[in-house]
């Protein structure tokens, strides 16, 4: 019959009188201290439990990405969104009599979400053993006080709205000069142009239904991916990191290349302040705050007949 060996909560063998003996019982716990005899070591964390992390996971989770890898990770989701739109969602929304704006939203749902958010969650699963963004998305460790964050985000939203509106003639100029060949319906205009020509009820449904998606969720996912994941791994570029991030983010918008130059101007302050303040919520607030405001006000304006 096996004998019972008493021990205390630390795993030390105790004498019948209750005094701990100098020896210790060897114990091994995953990702915890390993104790054997009098020697203490530390077991390194594995991204998949006992399995060794794959090379691609190591490259993607490295502190720094090579520039070719970063360029690919910026542009591939844009290519996928355009492909899904042309092959699937544009024919779909046309067949049911809805504007292409809804087609773009569905294309992003089918391509942007699985690639950008899916990749982040997959890497978090490989790194942490569960679906988590810890160690994958950066600029979260030193959050600004709430008051300072609000005081920074509100002027950035105003900048975004005013400058993007003021630069619309520049967008029109580049569209007429270089991009009239783009095959997308409604190309060269804003959201109202993409919705124009459809019944009011259809426009309201299309724009209103997209508020939680293109107005809120997608901009948040883009900031997690492009700023928190990708820009954080351009650190070798120093002060040029937010510049390169903004350039590649503007190129990613393959569905509106004529807005490239103006997007560089009105969008750059967001990445710059994220890099400077080390708080991802700055660009999330600017980006998602602006798109949510524009689409909500646009839907209200349509309902109140304030738009032609």
Secondary structure as UniProt FT lines:
FT   TURN            9..10
FT   STRAND          12..14
FT   TURN            16..17
FT   STRAND          20..24
FT   TURN            30..31
FT   STRAND          33..36
FT   TURN            37..38
FT   STRAND          39..42
FT   TURN            49..50
FT   HELIX           55..61
FT   HELIX           67..84
FT   HELIX           85..89
FT   HELIX           90..95
FT   TURN            96..97
FT   HELIX           100..112
FT   HELIX           113..117
FT   HELIX           118..128
FT   TURN            134..136
FT   HELIX           146..166
FT   HELIX           168..178
FT   TURN            180..181
FT   TURN            185..188
FT   HELIX           191..195
FT   TURN            196..197
FT   HELIX           200..209
FT   TURN            210..212
FT   HELIX           213..217
FT   HELIX           218..222
FT   HELIX           223..230
FT   HELIX           231..240
FT   HELIX           241..252
FT   HELIX           254..259
FT   HELIX           260..277
FT   HELIX           281..303
FT   TURN            304..305
//
